[in-house]
Amino acid sequence: MDDQPMWAADRVVAPTPGSAITLPATANEFAIKGNHLTLVKGNQFDGRIKTDPHKHVHEFLRICDMFKYRDTENEAVRLMMFPLSLTGDAKTWLDELSEGTIENWNELRTAFISRFFPPALFDRLLGEIRTFSQHEGETLTDAWLRMKEMLRNCHGHNLPKGGIIKIFYHGLSETTQEALNAAAGGIFLYKTLNQAYQLLEDKVLLKLDWAKNQKSKPIKRTIAFADKGPSKTDTEKIMARMDAMTMKMDAQYKELHSERNDYNRDNYRSNTDDKPYDLQRQFNDFMKAQQSTNAFVKETFMDLKAQLETVAKNHQASIQNLETKFDRLAEKQSGRPSGSLPSNTQPNPRGNNSKAYQPPQSCNEHVNDVFT
């Protein structure tokens, strides 16, 4: 000690902090594969941009299950690789844990989820689901897709399918509710859970299929003529939609008529004093469904009418534009002599009596003097 410098005796070197994860003894019996390490580092969690710890754990386990290390247990691989899947604030959180506080994968997963998906966040997401409401200008399909995304983000919500459908239906605007009732052929909530859920999913599939067909169709540029009127394709689409609504209304009427005949036939054959059929209740239900259908048909008709008026205005503007161009062309043509073309040679306005060019007299006399 006496041979050391005095400044060295007062210097204290802090020990290097150890890892919070206690690795099993089998961790020294294998080496991590390069592809495994690359995939894990390509899916790092930072706690800011990527804020869903459940999704990160799911993706991390999926990558780990792709690689096998002979007789090594999966838990040892997970404990070694998980710190490498963290970066930024998440990596700082793990480094700040006390040494040896985590001994198995379940403890590591629980601590990670509790830190980045706290109960306060869960309560907020669940509250947003319970107070769901359709945005202004949002379609029925987009609203349902947004509802499903909210459910996916709120892990462990434990909401039953019936509760989800009721929350979604009551969160829709009145117009969208009427349209959904019309599509269901009656009150939407009178459907079974599976029928109501399948109806919403069919709406999504229909939109995705339509969007796919629109992308695959080539863009055609056409010229509208004044005497053609509205586009034939637009008219056909409008008539097809009107025909579909008419067929749906006819089907509803036939279904009601068939149910009434079946009831009369069964009531005639029955000899028991069963509870009388409440015809008034059925009539009231039908009138409610019919009012919803009428409102939907009226709204759709007004929308189609507005589209036709827009098309007519566009064609009128095109007609006026063409008339203006023809008027300008006629004015140019009126100023040209009859029987002539734009490329014909125009005569000299001075006529054929113009004299040949004569040089100045003074110049000629000067030249004569030089040669004499």
Wavefront OBJ file of the C-alpha trace (Angstrom):
o trace
v 0.000 0.000 0.000
v 2.842 2.365 0.765
v 4.239 1.876 -2.733
v 0.967 3.029 -4.407
v 0.200 6.642 -5.269
v -1.932 8.432 -2.719
v -4.687 9.193 -5.282
v -5.042 5.453 -5.973
v -5.796 4.665 -2.319
v -8.838 6.982 -2.352
v -10.242 5.754 -5.685
v -13.276 3.449 -5.481
v -14.328 1.410 -8.520
v -18.008 0.513 -8.416
v -18.880 -3.091 -9.264
v -20.542 -3.804 -12.580
v -24.268 -4.377 -12.055
v -25.443 -7.894 -12.714
v -28.428 -9.057 -14.735
v -31.891 -9.152 -13.252
v -32.446 -12.516 -14.967
v -30.979 -15.627 -13.431
v -30.096 -17.981 -16.269
v -30.331 -21.756 -15.750
v -27.216 -23.935 -15.889
v -28.202 -25.285 -19.320
v -27.692 -21.826 -20.850
v -23.968 -22.556 -21.284
v -24.586 -25.766 -23.243
v -25.682 -24.215 -26.555
v -25.047 -21.231 -28.833
v -27.689 -18.967 -30.289
v -28.159 -19.303 -34.041
v -27.430 -16.265 -36.169
v -30.789 -16.257 -37.952
v -32.557 -16.472 -34.604
v -30.662 -13.466 -33.300
v -31.369 -11.461 -36.469
v -35.126 -12.048 -36.287
v -35.297 -11.136 -32.592
v -33.373 -7.884 -33.075
v -35.566 -7.033 -36.058
v -38.626 -7.088 -33.798
v -37.460 -4.945 -30.882
v -39.801 -3.282 -28.396
v -39.019 0.277 -27.290
v -42.050 1.140 -25.161
v -42.910 4.218 -27.246
v -43.454 3.532 -30.928
v -44.371 -0.064 -30.223
v -46.518 0.136 -27.120
v -48.419 -3.164 -27.047
v -46.432 -5.615 -24.887
v -48.867 -8.461 -25.569
v -48.205 -8.299 -29.293
v -44.465 -8.172 -28.668
v -44.505 -11.258 -26.442
v -46.656 -13.110 -28.967
v -44.270 -12.312 -31.817
v -41.222 -13.116 -29.679
v -42.565 -16.568 -28.758
v -43.463 -17.248 -32.379
v -39.869 -16.557 -33.444
v -38.412 -18.678 -30.626
v -40.628 -21.623 -31.543
v -39.117 -21.623 -35.034
v -35.703 -22.742 -33.705
v -34.819 -25.897 -31.783
v -31.652 -26.413 -29.710
v -31.540 -30.190 -29.212
v -32.353 -31.054 -25.600
v -32.272 -27.456 -24.362
v -35.500 -26.289 -22.752
v -37.378 -23.424 -24.390
v -37.356 -21.432 -21.153
v -33.585 -21.103 -21.167
v -33.654 -19.838 -24.753
v -36.372 -17.313 -23.947
v -34.562 -15.957 -20.898
v -31.365 -15.473 -22.915
v -33.019 -13.912 -25.980
v -35.711 -11.681 -24.496
v -33.333 -8.903 -23.298
v -32.061 -8.658 -26.877
v -35.611 -7.952 -28.071
v -35.794 -4.759 -26.000
v -34.439 -1.318 -26.779
v -34.858 2.261 -25.610
v -37.018 2.746 -22.524
v -37.834 -0.957 -22.345
v -34.151 -1.902 -22.193
v -33.559 0.745 -19.513
v -36.405 -0.670 -17.427
v -34.933 -4.182 -17.515
v -31.421 -2.961 -16.665
v -32.733 -1.082 -13.628
v -34.286 -4.170 -12.042
v -32.485 -5.616 -9.032
v -30.049 -8.416 -9.712
v -31.518 -11.903 -9.589
v -35.173 -10.814 -9.246
v -36.329 -12.923 -12.211
v -35.764 -16.674 -12.201
v -38.159 -18.038 -14.846
v -40.007 -16.998 -17.988
v -43.382 -16.525 -16.301
v -41.918 -13.970 -13.872
v -40.233 -12.111 -16.723
v -43.417 -11.995 -18.805
v -45.533 -10.844 -15.827
v -43.120 -8.057 -14.923
v -42.905 -6.908 -18.549
v -46.682 -6.824 -19.098
v -47.325 -5.095 -15.765
v -44.840 -2.337 -16.612
v -46.026 -1.543 -20.161
v -49.705 -2.485 -19.885
v -50.711 -1.184 -16.431
v -54.248 -1.476 -14.998
v -54.899 2.223 -15.659
v -54.318 1.683 -19.403
v -56.596 -1.362 -19.375
v -59.381 0.619 -17.674
v -59.059 3.436 -20.201
v -59.255 1.096 -23.208
v -62.207 -0.768 -21.714
v -63.975 2.520 -21.053
v -63.493 3.575 -24.684
v -65.090 0.312 -25.816
v -68.104 0.726 -23.541
v -68.657 4.303 -24.775
v -68.155 3.457 -28.444
v -69.829 5.838 -30.904
v -69.761 6.111 -34.663
v -67.667 8.954 -36.068
v -69.199 11.546 -38.340
v -68.959 10.399 -41.942
v -67.834 6.904 -40.889
v -69.469 3.997 -42.702
v -70.971 0.975 -41.002
v -68.130 -1.271 -42.141
v -65.398 1.115 -41.021
v -67.070 1.510 -37.628
v -67.177 -2.281 -37.144
v -63.518 -2.633 -38.120
v -62.570 0.093 -35.648
v -64.566 -1.676 -32.934
v -62.695 -4.926 -33.569
v -59.347 -3.140 -33.413
v -60.278 -1.626 -30.051
v -61.138 -5.098 -28.755
v -57.801 -6.493 -29.944
v -55.890 -3.725 -28.175
v -57.743 -4.256 -24.890
v -56.335 -7.645 -23.920
v -58.367 -9.530 -21.361
v -61.566 -7.459 -21.721
v -63.708 -10.619 -21.307
v -66.714 -8.967 -22.981
v -69.253 -11.515 -24.290
v -70.194 -11.501 -27.961
v -73.722 -10.355 -27.172
v -72.467 -7.433 -25.105
v -70.092 -6.368 -27.877
v -72.861 -6.377 -30.494
v -75.202 -4.355 -28.259
v -72.506 -1.773 -27.505
v -71.750 -1.464 -31.203
v -75.404 -1.168 -32.277
v -76.306 1.482 -29.692
v -73.182 3.452 -30.612
v -74.282 3.814 -34.247
v -76.106 6.839 -35.583
v -79.851 6.602 -36.106
v -79.480 6.502 -39.874
v -76.944 3.676 -39.727
v -79.164 1.753 -37.316
v -82.059 1.977 -39.770
v -79.836 0.795 -42.609
v -78.606 -2.128 -40.495
v -82.192 -3.043 -39.584
v -83.138 -3.018 -43.256
v -80.188 -5.250 -44.125
v -81.212 -7.641 -41.349
v -84.800 -7.804 -42.606
v -86.138 -6.415 -39.333
v -84.831 -5.288 -35.972
v -81.129 -6.121 -35.915
v -81.075 -7.002 -32.216
v -83.842 -9.591 -32.784
v -81.285 -11.735 -34.617
v -79.314 -14.427 -32.832
v -75.739 -13.662 -31.817
v -74.268 -15.747 -34.609
v -76.588 -14.246 -37.229
v -75.891 -10.670 -36.150
v -72.133 -11.231 -36.003
v -72.103 -12.965 -39.394
v -74.077 -10.108 -40.946
v -71.433 -7.603 -39.838
v -68.620 -9.828 -41.060
v -70.347 -10.229 -44.436
v -70.434 -6.451 -44.744
v -66.663 -6.364 -44.243
v -66.052 -9.123 -46.791
v -68.287 -7.368 -49.301
v -66.359 -4.112 -48.915
v -62.969 -5.811 -49.206
v -64.096 -7.740 -52.286
v -65.446 -4.565 -53.881
v -62.229 -2.667 -53.152
v -60.182 -5.505 -54.668
v -62.272 -5.464 -57.844
v -61.948 -1.694 -58.132
v -58.130 -1.903 -57.952
v -58.002 -4.668 -60.558
v -60.150 -2.775 -63.073
v -58.208 -0.679 -65.638
v -58.928 3.040 -65.682
v -60.822 3.979 -68.830
v -61.030 7.572 -70.035
v -64.167 8.337 -72.032
v -65.567 11.442 -73.728
v -69.131 12.354 -72.866
v -71.339 13.535 -75.762
v -74.203 15.899 -75.289
v -76.854 13.625 -76.824
v -75.971 10.576 -74.761
v -77.413 11.754 -71.409
v -76.250 10.214 -68.102
v -73.752 7.386 -68.134
v -75.285 4.036 -68.960
v -73.149 2.300 -66.375
v -74.263 4.658 -63.592
v -77.895 4.236 -64.596
v -77.582 0.451 -64.594
v -76.034 0.515 -61.112
v -78.830 2.721 -59.800
v -81.537 0.515 -61.293
v -79.833 -2.594 -59.908
v -79.831 -1.134 -56.392
v -83.501 -0.160 -56.684
v -84.378 -3.650 -57.928
v -82.482 -5.218 -55.015
v -84.418 -3.117 -52.491
v -87.713 -4.009 -54.187
v -86.877 -7.718 -54.064
v -85.970 -7.440 -50.361
v -89.294 -5.779 -49.556
v -91.190 -8.434 -51.524
v -89.305 -11.161 -49.672
v -90.225 -9.632 -46.317
v -93.888 -9.482 -47.297
v -93.909 -13.091 -48.511
v -92.170 -14.245 -45.323
v -94.772 -12.550 -43.155
v -97.613 -13.920 -45.283
v -96.154 -17.439 -45.101
v -95.780 -17.269 -41.310
v -99.406 -16.156 -40.949
v -100.640 -19.036 -43.136
v -98.532 -21.546 -41.198
v -99.961 -20.276 -37.943
v -103.558 -20.482 -39.188
v -102.991 -24.022 -40.426
v -101.378 -25.160 -37.186
v -104.017 -23.434 -35.090
v -106.744 -25.139 -37.089
v -105.207 -28.578 -36.545
v -104.553 -28.051 -32.838
v -107.252 -29.061 -30.354
v -105.505 -27.730 -27.235
v -106.282 -24.452 -25.521
v -102.881 -22.869 -26.096
v -102.153 -19.210 -25.501
v -103.866 -17.240 -28.327
v -101.597 -15.799 -30.954
v -100.983 -12.126 -30.522
v -101.681 -10.869 -34.023
v -101.467 -7.258 -32.883
v -97.908 -7.785 -31.610
v -96.828 -9.306 -34.913
v -98.436 -6.447 -36.785
v -96.638 -3.901 -34.605
v -93.282 -5.642 -35.169
v -93.894 -5.674 -38.892
v -94.799 -1.981 -38.918
v -91.602 -1.117 -37.020
v -89.501 -3.108 -39.453
v -91.377 -1.585 -42.395
v -90.774 1.946 -41.095
v -87.053 1.232 -40.875
v -87.100 -0.195 -44.393
v -89.043 2.789 -45.736
v -86.590 5.198 -44.147
v -83.673 3.303 -45.676
v -85.347 3.246 -49.115
v -86.102 6.966 -48.895
v -82.539 7.812 -47.919
v -81.117 5.644 -50.682
v -83.485 7.132 -53.254
v -82.535 10.687 -52.280
v -78.869 9.739 -52.534
v -79.396 8.297 -56.013
v -81.389 11.357 -57.015
v -78.543 13.622 -55.906
v -76.084 11.534 -57.910
v -78.236 11.814 -61.037
v -78.538 15.586 -60.596
v -74.763 15.863 -60.255
v -74.255 13.819 -63.418
v -76.771 15.984 -65.284
v -75.016 19.191 -64.177
v -71.653 17.847 -65.298
v -73.042 16.947 -68.715
v -74.675 20.383 -69.016
v -71.335 22.022 -68.276
v -69.688 19.835 -70.934
v -72.348 20.851 -73.461
v -71.791 24.547 -72.768
v -68.040 24.083 -73.115
v -68.461 22.397 -76.500
v -70.853 25.109 -77.687
v -68.343 27.794 -76.744
v -65.581 26.022 -78.677
v -67.809 25.613 -81.754
v -68.761 29.316 -81.631
v -65.077 30.321 -81.572
v -64.328 27.992 -84.475
v -67.255 29.424 -86.451
v -65.991 32.960 -85.907
v -62.570 32.037 -87.269
v -64.122 30.326 -90.284
v -66.336 33.346 -91.098
v -63.280 35.600 -91.622
v -61.735 33.336 -94.355
v -62.672 33.761 -98.074
v -65.146 31.250 -99.427
v -63.649 28.168 -101.064
v -60.173 28.631 -99.596
v -58.242 26.488 -97.181
v -55.897 27.630 -94.407
v -52.889 26.273 -96.314
v -53.643 28.035 -99.617
v -51.236 30.767 -100.756
v -52.638 34.251 -100.187
v -52.243 36.778 -103.094
v -50.074 39.812 -102.700
v -52.239 42.723 -101.559
v -50.286 45.117 -103.855
v -51.483 43.305 -106.924
v -49.656 42.471 -110.164
v -48.922 46.106 -111.149
v -46.007 46.537 -108.811
v -42.845 47.778 -110.524
v -39.535 45.960 -110.434
v -37.001 47.150 -107.966
v -34.819 50.007 -109.224
v -31.656 51.004 -107.399
v -31.178 54.685 -106.512
v -30.016 56.924 -109.343
v -27.051 58.266 -107.472
v -25.587 54.843 -107.076
v -25.888 54.060 -110.820
v -24.099 57.306 -111.797
v -21.250 56.588 -109.428
v -20.701 53.186 -110.931
v -20.711 54.592 -114.447
v -18.042 57.106 -113.532
v -15.763 54.436 -112.212
v -15.909 52.328 -115.406
v -15.516 55.239 -117.865
l 1 2 3 4 5 6 7 8 9 10 11 12 13 14 15 16 17 18 19 20 21 22 23 24 25 26 27 28 29 30 31 32 33 34 35 36 37 38 39 40 41 42 43 44 45 46 47 48 49 50 51 52 53 54 55 56 57 58 59 60 61 62 63 64 65 66 67 68 69 70 71 72 73 74 75 76 77 78 79 80 81 82 83 84 85 86 87 88 89 90 91 92 93 94 95 96 97 98 99 100 101 102 103 104 105 106 107 108 109 110 111 112 113 114 115 116 117 118 119 120 121 122 123 124 125 126 127 128 129 130 131 132 133 134 135 136 137 138 139 140 141 142 143 144 145 146 147 148 149 150 151 152 153 154 155 156 157 158 159 160 161 162 163 164 165 166 167 168 169 170 171 172 173 174 175 176 177 178 179 180 181 182 183 184 185 186 187 188 189 190 191 192 193 194 195 196 197 198 199 200 201 202 203 204 205 206 207 208 209 210 211 212 213 214 215 216 217 218 219 220 221 222 223 224 225 226 227 228 229 230 231 232 233 234 235 236 237 238 239 240 241 242 243 244 245 246 247 248 249 250 251 252 253 254 255 256 257 258 259 260 261 262 263 264 265 266 267 268 269 270 271 272 273 274 275 276 277 278 279 280 281 282 283 284 285 286 287 288 289 290 291 292 293 294 295 296 297 298 299 300 301 302 303 304 305 306 307 308 309 310 311 312 313 314 315 316 317 318 319 320 321 322 323 324 325 326 327 328 329 330 331 332 333 334 335 336 337 338 339 340 341 342 343 344 345 346 347 348 349 350 351 352 353 354 355 356 357 358 359 360 361 362 363 364 365 366 367 368 369 370 371 372
